[in-house]
């Protein structure tokens, strides 16, 4: 993501952005709120020139519209962010329209109040956009998984299984070739690759890979993991291998914080979860780090349900006032899903609260 213009007076004003990647579209889902004013180029049919021209005969023209947001949807598999609302500036003012934001598009966001987590998310997306992408391959005898490290989680790309039959060298070579070819297909010149898995299969695969695709193999690291698939990818993440490539990734930070939270909960230690417990901890000034599920926060902002003491928005402001840290978790990723199951909000405390 690139910031093209920032014109703020206090917390109010306009930020213009370039969405460069699929991850940027995902970030925008949590940056844009209902009632924001969004400007972007879009296609729309002009008003008919009298009754002689039927609406279906009119060609769409490219125009810049400003729409007042009603709803935002991220379509991961269509590589698109849909922003629905009423046209406020531009042709056909007062009518409904949908902006389809795709990779490579500019948009301007005007808010009455920019939230700290939204401004922080923009900074994070800017930094991440300058770092290499990461592809993880988990491989064991006869099975392999390829995953793409996104800002919101590790996205499964493909699962490859060796053809059934006697495990002869010929079949194994065909299996290795298919894994290598799929890896080459998804690879881009700015990517780094991590191969992981149990036993020596990963090493045998790397011998094949170095011969088949030496340039990619030169940018490939090898790590041990007890399994493949998402659990194996999480193992690699927690070892810090991805951080060596991407500095501190948001995924490893979320995984580490969730591990710490669950450890404290298990020993009835310095942790609180659920709105009521967390509110009590905030009132005591005990919150060191507040953990918030992105979907819970987005749902609250969409319904404007932030007027009571148990609202996530108010608790975030109170933690900020108390010099605590806030981490917004992706619910597309396993740690964020666990946080959601705990009520969507939790806290790691400075000290244990008395029962």
Buried (B, 14 or more C-beta within 10 A) or exposed (E): BBEEEEEEEEEEBBBBBBBBBBBBBBBBBBBBBBEBBBBBEBEBBBEEEEEEEEEEEBEEEEBEBBBBBBEBEBEBEEEBBBBBBBBBEBBBEEEEBEBBBEBEBBBBBBBEEBBEBBBEBBEBBBEBBEEBBBBBBBBBBBBBBBBBBBBBBBBEBBEBEBEEEEEEEEBBEEBBEBBBEBBEEBBEEEBBBBBBBBEEBBEBBBEBBBEBBEEBBEBBBBBEBEBBBBEBBBBBBBBEBBBEBBEEBBBBBBBBBBEBBBEBBEEEBBBBBEBEBBBEBBEBBBBBBBBBBBBBBBEBBBEEEBEEEBBBBBBBBBBBEBEBEBBBBBBBBBBBBBBBEBBBBBBBBBEBEEE
